[in-house]
Structure formats: C-alpha cells, structure tokens
C-alpha cells in the first residue's frame, strides 16, 4: 500500500491560495482599468506598435499588426462583457418614529 504524502503544509497551502486570490484580484482590477481607459490603452498599443516596427526596420510588421489587432479585439471583448456600473444606492431618511405635531389651527 502506497501512501500519498502531502508536499505542502497547510500553512504553505494557505499562502499559495492567498497569493492566487491576490493575483485574481489584481487581474480583475487590471481588466477593469483597461476597459475604463480603453482609448488611452488603444493609443498606447498603437504607439508601441509603430515604435517597434521602426526599431525592427519593418521586419516584423505583419506580426506587430496582428498583435495590435488582437489587443484591440481583446479590449472590445472585455468592454462587452463588463457588467454595467451600478448606481450608488439612494440614501433615504429614516422613518419617523414619532407623530408630527399638527400646525396650529388644523383639526
């Protein structure tokens, strides 16, 4: 009978899970920021593509164009799948617990 030995202690497992959770949170924040600033990201990708194309003498022009198109498609896809921003909750005054006083002269 062969026993399976756990290579990690529970503390190491918690650390790994915590790290994975943190990476997932950071990934979501990055995606949200990219969608929120889509125009700026598109301009930056375009500038990077032009600069890389110039520095490589056009040798990788097609590959750079494909990468730029994929980046733009990714941003579009993320924008379509992002849930709409939820409006802030309306703050309502607390319900009155005591009856209002009637103005003078009212029955």
N, CA, C and O atoms as a Tinker XYZ file with bonds, in Angstrom:
   428  protein
     1  N      0.841000   -1.171000    0.000000    73     2
     2  CA     0.000000    0.000000    0.000000    64     1     3
     3  C      0.888000    1.238000    0.000000    63     2     4     5
     4  O      1.824000    1.347000    0.792000    81     3
     5  N      0.583000    2.159000   -0.894000    73     3     6
     6  CA     1.411000    3.340000   -1.038000    64     5     7
     7  C      0.644000    4.545000   -0.493000    63     6     8     9
     8  O     -0.521000    4.756000   -0.832000    81     7
     9  N      1.300000    5.321000    0.344000    73     7    10
    10  CA     0.673000    6.495000    0.926000    64     9    11
    11  C      1.041000    7.720000    0.108000    63    10    12    13
    12  O      2.173000    7.867000   -0.352000    81    11
    13  N      0.076000    8.579000   -0.060000    73    11    14
    14  CA     0.327000    9.833000   -0.754000    64    13    15
    15  C      0.725000   10.857000    0.295000    63    14    16    17
    16  O     -0.043000   11.143000    1.213000    81    15
    17  N      1.896000   11.396000    0.163000    73    15    18
    18  CA     2.396000   12.364000    1.132000    64    17    19
    19  C      2.152000   13.761000    0.586000    63    18    20    21
    20  O      2.515000   14.078000   -0.547000    81    19
    21  N      1.538000   14.577000    1.406000    73    19    22
    22  CA     1.287000   15.955000    1.027000    64    21    23
    23  C      2.602000   16.723000    1.084000    63    22    24    25
    24  O      3.265000   16.749000    2.122000    81    23
    25  N      2.978000   17.344000   -0.021000    73    23    26
    26  CA     4.260000   18.041000   -0.076000    64    25    27
    27  C      4.235000   19.377000    0.641000    63    26    28    29
    28  O      5.288000   19.903000    1.001000    81    27
    29  N      3.062000   19.929000    0.854000    73    27    30
    30  CA     2.965000   21.251000    1.453000    64    29    31
    31  C      2.214000   21.175000    2.781000    63    30    32    33
    32  O      1.265000   20.408000    2.938000    81    31
    33  N      2.655000   21.972000    3.703000    73    31    34
    34  CA     1.916000   22.058000    4.957000    64    33    35
    35  C      0.677000   22.914000    4.721000    63    34    36    37
    36  O      0.561000   23.587000    3.696000    81    35
    37  N     -0.231000   22.884000    5.662000    73    35    38
    38  CA    -1.448000   23.671000    5.491000    64    37    39
    39  C     -1.126000   25.160000    5.446000    63    38    40    41
    40  O     -1.814000   25.917000    4.762000    81    39
    41  N     -0.106000   25.584000    6.153000    73    39    42
    42  CA     0.283000   26.992000    6.132000    64    41    43
    43  C      0.758000   27.381000    4.729000    63    42    44    45
    44  O      0.410000   28.452000    4.230000    81    43
    45  N      1.542000   26.526000    4.103000    73    43    46
    46  CA     2.010000   26.803000    2.747000    64    45    47
    47  C      0.843000   26.812000    1.764000    63    46    48    49
    48  O      0.821000   27.612000    0.829000    81    47
    49  N     -0.115000   25.930000    1.976000    73    47    50
    50  CA    -1.286000   25.891000    1.100000    64    49    51
    51  C     -2.089000   27.176000    1.229000    63    50    52    53
    52  O     -2.546000   27.731000    0.230000    81    51
    53  N     -2.261000   27.651000    2.458000    73    51    54
    54  CA    -2.992000   28.902000    2.666000    64    53    55
    55  C     -2.260000   30.049000    2.004000    63    54    56    57
    56  O     -2.892000   30.917000    1.400000    81    55
    57  N     -0.940000   30.071000    2.104000    73    55    58
    58  CA    -0.155000   31.130000    1.485000    64    57    59
    59  C     -0.318000   31.096000   -0.025000    63    58    60    61
    60  O     -0.477000   32.137000   -0.663000    81    59
    61  N     -0.279000   29.895000   -0.594000    73    59    62
    62  CA    -0.441000   29.765000   -2.040000    64    61    63
    63  C     -1.839000   30.201000   -2.469000    63    62    64    65
    64  O     -1.992000   30.887000   -3.479000    81    63
    65  N     -2.849000   29.810000   -1.712000    73    63    66
    66  CA    -4.207000   30.199000   -2.039000    64    65    67
    67  C     -4.370000   31.708000   -1.901000    63    66    68    69
    68  O     -5.015000   32.343000   -2.736000    81    67
    69  N     -3.790000   32.284000   -0.852000    73    67    70
    70  CA    -3.854000   33.724000   -0.672000    64    69    71
    71  C     -3.186000   34.457000   -1.817000    63    70    72    73
    72  O     -3.675000   35.490000   -2.276000    81    71
    73  N     -2.073000   33.922000   -2.272000    73    71    74
    74  CA    -1.347000   34.519000   -3.390000    64    73    75
    75  C     -2.169000   34.416000   -4.669000    63    74    76    77
    76  O     -2.244000   35.376000   -5.436000    81    75
    77  N     -2.779000   33.270000   -4.902000    73    75    78
    78  CA    -3.615000   33.080000   -6.098000    64    77    79
    79  C     -4.817000   34.018000   -6.058000    63    78    80    81
    80  O     -5.177000   34.609000   -7.076000    81    79
    81  N     -5.432000   34.155000   -4.901000    73    79    82
    82  CA    -6.570000   35.061000   -4.760000    64    81    83
    83  C     -6.152000   36.500000   -5.051000    63    82    84    85
    84  O     -6.868000   37.237000   -5.729000    81    83
    85  N     -4.996000   36.892000   -4.539000    73    83    86
    86  CA    -4.489000   38.241000   -4.758000    64    85    87
    87  C     -4.213000   38.475000   -6.243000    63    86    88    89
    88  O     -4.523000   39.542000   -6.773000    81    87
    89  N     -3.631000   37.480000   -6.913000    73    87    90
    90  CA    -3.383000   37.608000   -8.351000    64    89    91
    91  C     -4.687000   37.744000   -9.127000    63    90    92    93
    92  O     -4.774000   38.529000  -10.072000    81    91
    93  N     -5.699000   36.979000   -8.726000    73    91    94
    94  CA    -7.001000   37.083000   -9.393000    64    93    95
    95  C     -7.609000   38.471000   -9.202000    63    94    96    97
    96  O     -8.184000   39.032000  -10.135000    81    95
    97  N     -7.483000   39.021000   -8.002000    73    95    98
    98  CA    -7.999000   40.363000   -7.741000    64    97    99
    99  C     -7.258000   41.397000   -8.585000    63    98   100   101
   100  O     -7.878000   42.290000   -9.164000    81    99
   101  N     -5.936000   41.277000   -8.653000    73    99   102
   102  CA    -5.147000   42.220000   -9.443000    64   101   103
   103  C     -5.463000   42.109000  -10.929000    63   102   104   105
   104  O     -5.491000   43.114000  -11.639000    81   103
   105  N     -5.701000   40.887000  -11.398000    73   103   106
   106  CA    -6.056000   40.681000  -12.799000    64   105   107
   107  C     -7.381000   41.364000  -13.110000    63   106   108   109
   108  O     -7.523000   42.019000  -14.143000    81   107
   109  N     -8.343000   41.210000  -12.218000    73   107   110
   110  CA    -9.649000   41.847000  -12.425000    64   109   111
   111  C     -9.516000   43.362000  -12.432000    63   110   112   113
   112  O    -10.120000   44.036000  -13.266000    81   111
   113  N     -8.723000   43.904000  -11.499000    73   111   114
   114  CA    -8.513000   45.351000  -11.467000    64   113   115
   115  C     -7.869000   45.847000  -12.753000    63   114   116   117
   116  O     -8.250000   46.893000  -13.278000    81   115
   117  N     -6.896000   45.099000  -13.262000    73   115   118
   118  CA    -6.214000   45.493000  -14.499000    64   117   119
   119  C     -7.179000   45.476000  -15.682000    63   118   120   121
   120  O     -7.158000   46.380000  -16.516000    81   119
   121  N     -8.019000   44.456000  -15.755000    73   119   122
   122  CA    -9.003000   44.380000  -16.839000    64   121   123
   123  C     -9.989000   45.541000  -16.756000    63   122   124   125
   124  O    -10.304000   46.178000  -17.762000    81   123
   125  N    -10.469000   45.805000  -15.543000    73   123   126
   126  CA   -11.416000   46.909000  -15.362000    64   125   127
   127  C    -10.778000   48.243000  -15.738000    63   126   128   129
   128  O    -11.413000   49.070000  -16.392000    81   127
   129  N     -9.530000   48.456000  -15.331000    73   127   130
   130  CA    -8.836000   49.698000  -15.648000    64   129   131
   131  C     -8.623000   49.829000  -17.155000    63   130   132   133
   132  O     -8.764000   50.921000  -17.707000    81   131
   133  N     -8.287000   48.733000  -17.820000    73   131   134
   134  CA    -8.083000   48.763000  -19.272000    64   133   135
   135  C     -9.378000   49.129000  -19.990000    63   134   136   137
   136  O     -9.361000   49.893000  -20.955000    81   135
   137  N    -10.495000   48.587000  -19.523000    73   135   138
   138  CA   -11.782000   48.897000  -20.148000    64   137   139
   139  C    -12.182000   50.338000  -19.852000    63   138   140   141
   140  O    -12.687000   51.040000  -20.728000    81   139
   141  N    -11.956000   50.775000  -18.621000    73   139   142
   142  CA   -12.315000   52.146000  -18.245000    64   141   143
   143  C    -11.508000   53.180000  -19.020000    63   142   144   145
   144  O    -11.993000   54.282000  -19.278000    81   143
   145  N    -10.291000   52.836000  -19.390000    73   143   146
   146  CA    -9.402000   53.760000  -20.100000    64   145   147
   147  C     -9.057000   53.195000  -21.478000    63   146   148   149
   148  O     -7.908000   53.235000  -21.917000    81   147
   149  N    -10.067000   52.676000  -22.135000    73   147   150
   150  CA    -9.884000   51.976000  -23.411000    64   149   151
   151  C     -9.185000   52.844000  -24.453000    63   150   152   153
   152  O     -8.284000   52.371000  -25.146000    81   151
   153  N     -9.587000   54.097000  -24.570000    73   151   154
   154  CA    -8.991000   54.979000  -25.575000    64   153   155
   155  C     -7.496000   55.167000  -25.332000    63   154   156   157
   156  O     -6.700000   55.137000  -26.271000    81   155
   157  N     -7.124000   55.358000  -24.082000    73   155   158
   158  CA    -5.712000   55.545000  -23.746000    64   157   159
   159  C     -4.915000   54.273000  -24.033000    63   158   160   161
   160  O     -3.794000   54.345000  -24.535000    81   159
   161  N     -5.484000   53.117000  -23.719000    73   159   162
   162  CA    -4.796000   51.850000  -23.959000    64   161   163
   163  C     -4.610000   51.634000  -25.458000    63   162   164   165
   164  O     -3.545000   51.204000  -25.899000    81   163
   165  N     -5.649000   51.933000  -26.242000    73   163   166
   166  CA    -5.539000   51.771000  -27.691000    64   165   167
   167  C     -4.448000   52.663000  -28.274000    63   166   168   169
   168  O     -3.684000   52.237000  -29.140000    81   167
   169  N     -4.380000   53.913000  -27.791000    73   167   170
   170  CA    -3.331000   54.828000  -28.261000    64   169   171
   171  C     -1.943000   54.310000  -27.883000    63   170   172   173
   172  O     -1.011000   54.376000  -28.685000    81   171
   173  N     -1.811000   53.801000  -26.677000    73   171   174
   174  CA    -0.517000   53.282000  -26.221000    64   173   175
   175  C     -0.094000   52.063000  -27.037000    63   174   176   177
   176  O      1.076000   51.926000  -27.393000    81   175
   177  N     -1.045000   51.179000  -27.331000    73   175   178
   178  CA    -0.736000   49.992000  -28.134000    64   177   179
   179  C     -0.315000   50.420000  -29.545000    63   178   180   181
   180  O      0.628000   49.869000  -30.113000    81   179
   181  N     -1.013000   51.393000  -30.093000    73   179   182
   182  CA    -0.664000   51.877000  -31.430000    64   181   183
   183  C      0.738000   52.496000  -31.449000    63   182   184   185
   184  O      1.524000   52.234000  -32.359000    81   183
   185  N      1.044000   53.315000  -30.444000    73   183   186
   186  CA     2.376000   53.920000  -30.360000    64   185   187
   187  C      3.458000   52.856000  -30.229000    63   186   188   189
   188  O      4.500000   52.934000  -30.880000    81   187
   189  N      3.202000   51.858000  -29.380000    73   187   190
   190  CA     4.183000   50.789000  -29.181000    64   189   191
   191  C      4.386000   49.999000  -30.464000    63   190   192   193
   192  O      5.506000   49.596000  -30.779000    81   191
   193  N      3.309000   49.776000  -31.203000    73   191   194
   194  CA     3.410000   49.040000  -32.466000    64   193   195
   195  C      4.253000   49.813000  -33.473000    63   194   196   197
   196  O      5.130000   49.240000  -34.120000    81   195
   197  N      3.993000   51.100000  -33.605000    73   195   198
   198  CA     4.747000   51.932000  -34.544000    64   197   199
   199  C      6.221000   51.979000  -34.148000    63   198   200   201
   200  O      7.099000   51.838000  -35.000000    81   199
   201  N      6.490000   52.173000  -32.873000    73   199   202
   202  CA     7.874000   52.255000  -32.407000    64   201   203
   203  C      8.616000   50.935000  -32.637000    63   202   204   205
   204  O      9.755000   50.938000  -33.104000    81   203
   205  N      7.977000   49.816000  -32.313000    73   203   206
   206  CA     8.609000   48.522000  -32.509000    64   205   207
   207  C      8.848000   48.255000  -33.995000    63   206   208   209
   208  O      9.872000   47.687000  -34.375000    81   207
   209  N      7.898000   48.669000  -34.827000    73   207   210
   210  CA     8.044000   48.485000  -36.267000    64   209   211
   211  C      9.224000   49.307000  -36.794000    63   210   212   213
   212  O      9.983000   48.835000  -37.640000    81   211
   213  N      9.376000   50.529000  -36.295000    73   211   214
   214  CA    10.500000   51.377000  -36.710000    64   213   215
   215  C     11.833000   50.791000  -36.259000    63   214   216   217
   216  O     12.793000   50.744000  -37.028000    81   215
   217  N     11.881000   50.352000  -35.025000    73   215   218
   218  CA    13.147000   49.832000  -34.477000    64   217   219
   219  C     13.580000   48.522000  -35.124000    63   218   220   221
   220  O     14.772000   48.219000  -35.178000    81   219
   221  N     12.620000   47.750000  -35.612000    73   219   222
   222  CA    12.979000   46.479000  -36.251000    64   221   223
   223  C     13.079000   46.631000  -37.763000    63   222   224   225
   224  O     13.268000   45.648000  -38.480000    81   223
   225  N     12.951000   47.857000  -38.243000    73   223   226
   226  CA    13.072000   48.099000  -39.681000    64   225   227
   227  C     11.967000   47.453000  -40.487000    63   226   228   229
   228  O     12.175000   47.124000  -41.655000    81   227
   229  N     10.811000   47.263000  -39.906000    73   227   230
   230  CA     9.678000   46.679000  -40.611000    64   229   231
   231  C      9.753000   45.172000  -40.756000    63   230   232   233
   232  O      8.898000   44.560000  -41.396000    81   231
   233  N     10.782000   44.567000  -40.159000    73   231   234
   234  CA    10.979000   43.119000  -40.291000    64   233   235
   235  C      9.796000   42.325000  -39.726000    63   234   236   237
   236  O      9.456000   41.264000  -40.248000    81   235
   237  N      9.173000   42.835000  -38.668000    73   235   238
   238  CA     8.073000   42.120000  -38.004000    64   237   239
   239  C      6.753000   42.867000  -38.158000    63   238   240   241
   240  O      5.880000   42.782000  -37.294000    81   239
   241  N      6.613000   43.592000  -39.249000    73   239   242
   242  CA     5.443000   44.441000  -39.464000    64   241   243
   243  C      4.133000   43.648000  -39.369000    63   242   244   245
   244  O      3.197000   44.077000  -38.695000    81   243
   245  N      4.069000   42.509000  -40.032000    73   243   246
   246  CA     2.830000   41.716000  -40.025000    64   245   247
   247  C      2.499000   41.192000  -38.627000    63   246   248   249
   248  O      1.349000   41.240000  -38.192000    81   247
   249  N      3.526000   40.689000  -37.928000    73   247   250
   250  CA     3.300000   40.161000  -36.581000    64   249   251
   251  C      2.852000   41.268000  -35.626000    63   250   252   253
   252  O      1.975000   41.058000  -34.787000    81   251
   253  N      3.462000   42.450000  -35.761000    73   251   254
   254  CA     3.073000   43.574000  -34.904000    64   253   255
   255  C      1.649000   44.015000  -35.215000    63   254   256   257
   256  O      0.893000   44.354000  -34.304000    81   255
   257  N      1.285000   44.013000  -36.467000    73   255   258
   258  CA    -0.086000   44.368000  -36.846000    64   257   259
   259  C     -1.092000   43.378000  -36.282000    63   258   260   261
   260  O     -2.164000   43.759000  -35.814000    81   259
   261  N     -0.731000   42.103000  -36.333000    73   259   262
   262  CA    -1.615000   41.076000  -35.756000    64   261   263
   263  C     -1.751000   41.247000  -34.250000    63   262   264   265
   264  O     -2.847000   41.112000  -33.705000    81   263
   265  N     -0.652000   41.543000  -33.579000    73   263   266
   266  CA    -0.693000   41.740000  -32.123000    64   265   267
   267  C     -1.557000   42.945000  -31.767000    63   266   268   269
   268  O     -2.321000   42.906000  -30.803000    81   267
   269  N     -1.433000   44.017000  -32.549000    73   267   270
   270  CA    -2.247000   45.209000  -32.300000    64   269   271
   271  C     -3.730000   44.900000  -32.496000    63   270   272   273
   272  O     -4.567000   45.334000  -31.705000    81   271
   273  N     -4.048000   44.164000  -33.532000    73   271   274
   274  CA    -5.445000   43.795000  -33.800000    64   273   275
   275  C     -6.000000   42.916000  -32.676000    63   274   276   277
   276  O     -7.150000   43.077000  -32.268000    81   275
   277  N     -5.182000   41.990000  -32.180000    73   275   278
   278  CA    -5.632000   41.130000  -31.077000    64   277   279
   279  C     -5.852000   41.934000  -29.804000    63   278   280   281
   280  O     -6.802000   41.676000  -29.064000    81   279
   281  N     -4.983000   42.904000  -29.542000    73   279   282
   282  CA    -5.149000   43.748000  -28.352000    64   281   283
   283  C     -6.442000   44.555000  -28.449000    63   282   284   285
   284  O     -7.186000   44.666000  -27.475000    81   283
   285  N     -6.703000   45.118000  -29.628000    73   283   286
   286  CA    -7.943000   45.881000  -29.819000    64   285   287
   287  C     -9.177000   44.982000  -29.673000    63   286   288   289
   288  O    -10.173000   45.377000  -29.066000    81   287
   289  N     -9.100000   43.780000  -30.233000    73   287   290
   290  CA   -10.229000   42.847000  -30.124000    64   289   291
   291  C    -10.456000   42.441000  -28.666000    63   290   292   293
   292  O    -11.595000   42.312000  -28.216000    81   291
   293  N     -9.366000   42.245000  -27.945000    73   291   294
   294  CA    -9.475000   41.880000  -26.526000    64   293   295
   295  C    -10.166000   42.994000  -25.736000    63   294   296   297
   296  O    -11.039000   42.723000  -24.911000    81   295
   297  N     -9.776000   44.238000  -25.986000    73   295   298
   298  CA   -10.403000   45.361000  -25.287000    64   297   299
   299  C    -11.889000   45.441000  -25.607000    63   298   300   301
   300  O    -12.707000   45.673000  -24.717000    81   299
   301  N    -12.239000   45.251000  -26.869000    73   299   302
   302  CA   -13.652000   45.271000  -27.255000    64   301   303
   303  C    -14.424000   44.167000  -26.538000    63   302   304   305
   304  O    -15.523000   44.391000  -26.030000    81   303
   305  N    -13.836000   42.976000  -26.503000    73   303   306
   306  CA   -14.473000   41.838000  -25.853000    64   305   307
   307  C    -14.672000   42.099000  -24.360000    63   306   308   309
   308  O    -15.734000   41.803000  -23.811000    81   307
   309  N    -13.666000   42.646000  -23.715000    73   307   310
   310  CA   -13.769000   42.945000  -22.284000    64   309   311
   311  C    -14.827000   44.010000  -22.025000    63   310   312   313
   312  O    -15.561000   43.933000  -21.039000    81   311
   313  N    -14.906000   45.003000  -22.905000    73   311   314
   314  CA   -15.891000   46.074000  -22.740000    64   313   315
   315  C    -17.312000   45.524000  -22.861000    63   314   316   317
   316  O    -18.215000   45.981000  -22.160000    81   315
   317  N    -17.514000   44.541000  -23.750000    73   315   318
   318  CA   -18.840000   43.968000  -23.927000    64   317   319
   319  C    -19.249000   43.087000  -22.753000    63   318   320   321
   320  O    -20.433000   42.989000  -22.433000    81   319
   321  N    -18.279000   42.447000  -22.111000    73   319   322
   322  CA   -18.591000   41.527000  -21.022000    64   321   323
   323  C    -18.561000   42.184000  -19.646000    63   322   324   325
   324  O    -18.895000   41.551000  -18.645000    81   323
   325  N    -18.162000   43.444000  -19.596000    73   323   326
   326  CA   -18.110000   44.116000  -18.297000    64   325   327
   327  C    -19.531000   44.485000  -17.883000    63   326   328   329
   328  O    -20.276000   45.070000  -18.669000    81   327
   329  N    -19.906000   44.144000  -16.648000    73   327   330
   330  CA   -21.251000   44.496000  -16.195000    64   329   331
   331  C    -21.384000   46.008000  -16.084000    63   330   332   333
   332  O    -20.407000   46.699000  -15.793000    81   331
   333  N    -22.589000   46.527000  -16.313000    73   331   334
   334  CA   -22.764000   47.973000  -16.216000    64   333   335
   335  C    -22.488000   48.457000  -14.797000    63   334   336   337
   336  O    -22.732000   47.755000  -13.816000    81   335
   337  N    -21.978000   49.662000  -14.724000    73   335   338
   338  CA   -21.687000   50.239000  -13.408000    64   337   339
   339  C    -22.994000   50.404000  -12.647000    63   338   340   341
   340  O    -23.988000   50.879000  -13.197000    81   339
   341  N    -22.988000   50.017000  -11.405000    73   339   342
   342  CA   -24.205000   50.131000  -10.596000    64   341   343
   343  C    -24.254000   51.522000   -9.989000    63   342   344   345
   344  O    -23.252000   52.014000   -9.469000    81   343
   345  N    -25.421000   52.159000  -10.054000    73   343   346
   346  CA   -25.522000   53.491000   -9.474000    64   345   347
   347  C    -25.438000   53.404000   -7.951000    63   346   348   349
   348  O    -25.819000   52.395000   -7.358000    81   347
   349  N    -24.941000   54.457000   -7.332000    73   347   350
   350  CA   -24.870000   54.423000   -5.874000    64   349   351
   351  C    -26.273000   54.323000   -5.277000    63   350   352   353
   352  O    -27.246000   54.833000   -5.832000    81   351
   353  N    -26.342000   53.667000   -4.161000    73   351   354
   354  CA   -27.641000   53.490000   -3.516000    64   353   355
   355  C    -28.180000   54.840000   -3.058000    63   354   356   357
   356  O    -27.441000   55.715000   -2.610000    81   355
   357  N    -29.483000   54.971000   -3.186000    73   355   358
   358  CA   -30.123000   56.194000   -2.735000    64   357   359
   359  C    -30.240000   56.165000   -1.220000    63   358   360   361
   360  O    -30.682000   55.179000   -0.630000    81   359
   361  N    -29.842000   57.248000   -0.618000    73   359   362
   362  CA   -29.925000   57.339000    0.841000    64   361   363
   363  C    -31.301000   57.893000    1.187000    63   362   364   365
   364  O    -31.677000   58.986000    0.762000    81   363
   365  N    -32.024000   57.133000    1.948000    73   363   366
   366  CA   -33.364000   57.549000    2.353000    64   365   367
   367  C    -33.334000   57.971000    3.811000    63   366   368   369
   368  O    -32.626000   57.380000    4.627000    81   367
   369  N    -34.102000   58.989000    4.126000    73   367   370
   370  CA   -34.147000   59.392000    5.535000    64   369   371
   371  C    -34.819000   58.305000    6.356000    63   370   372   373
   372  O    -35.688000   57.595000    5.851000    81   371
   373  N    -34.427000   58.168000    7.617000    73   371   374
   374  CA   -35.052000   57.144000    8.455000    64   373   375
   375  C    -36.543000   57.434000    8.640000    63   374   376   377
   376  O    -36.967000   58.589000    8.642000    81   375
   377  N    -37.313000   56.389000    8.793000    73   375   378
   378  CA   -38.759000   56.544000    9.009000    64   377   379
   379  C    -38.988000   57.262000   10.328000    63   378   380   381
   380  O    -38.276000   57.064000   11.312000    81   379
   381  N    -39.998000   58.091000   10.301000    73   379   382
   382  CA   -40.305000   58.828000   11.523000    64   381   383
   383  C    -40.923000   57.891000   12.549000    63   382   384   385
   384  O    -41.804000   57.094000   12.227000    81   383
   385  N    -40.458000   57.995000   13.774000    73   383   386
   386  CA   -40.991000   57.147000   14.826000    64   385   387
   387  C    -42.022000   57.886000   15.663000    63   386   388   389
   388  O    -42.895000   57.273000   16.277000    81   387
   389  N    -41.913000   59.197000   15.681000    73   387   390
   390  CA   -42.875000   59.983000   16.466000    64   389   391
   391  C    -43.808000   60.707000   15.510000    63   390   392   393
   392  O    -43.383000   61.172000   14.452000    81   391
   393  N    -45.090000   60.804000   15.884000    73   391   394
   394  CA   -46.010000   61.532000   15.007000    64   393   395
   395  C    -45.655000   63.017000   14.971000    63   394   396   397
   396  O    -45.203000   63.592000   15.960000    81   395
   397  N    -45.868000   63.607000   13.826000    73   395   398
   398  CA   -45.588000   65.035000   13.681000    64   397   399
   399  C    -46.627000   65.847000   14.446000    63   398   400   401
   400  O    -47.777000   65.442000   14.621000    81   399
   401  N    -46.170000   67.000000   14.888000    73   399   402
   402  CA   -47.113000   67.909000   15.533000    64   401   403
   403  C    -47.908000   68.599000   14.441000    63   402   404   405
   404  O    -47.377000   68.976000   13.396000    81   403
   405  N    -49.186000   68.752000   14.709000    73   403   406
   406  CA   -50.031000   69.429000   13.746000    64   405   407
   407  C    -49.794000   70.930000   13.853000    63   406   408   409
   408  O    -49.622000   71.459000   14.951000    81   407
   409  N    -49.785000   71.612000   12.719000    73   407   410
   410  CA   -49.640000   73.067000   12.798000    64   409   411
   411  C    -50.839000   73.682000   13.514000    63   410   412   413
   412  O    -51.948000   73.151000   13.458000    81   411
   413  N    -50.610000   74.783000   14.173000    73   411   414
   414  CA   -51.722000   75.424000   14.892000    64   413   415
   415  C    -52.864000   75.793000   13.943000    63   414   416   417
   416  O    -52.635000   76.257000   12.826000    81   415
   417  N    -54.076000   75.581000   14.400000    73   415   418
   418  CA   -55.266000   75.924000   13.633000    64   417   419
   419  C    -55.754000   74.797000   12.735000    63   418   420   421
   420  O    -56.708000   74.994000   11.983000    81   419
   421  N    -55.131000   73.616000   12.786000    73   419   422
   422  CA   -55.615000   72.490000   11.982000    64   421   423
   423  C    -56.333000   71.520000   12.910000    63   422   424   425
   424  O    -55.904000   71.321000   14.047000    81   423
   425  N    -57.441000   70.903000   12.430000    73   423   426
   426  CA   -58.168000   69.987000   13.314000    64   425   427
   427  C    -57.457000   68.692000   13.599000    63   426   428
   428  O    -57.978000   67.850000   14.330000    81   427
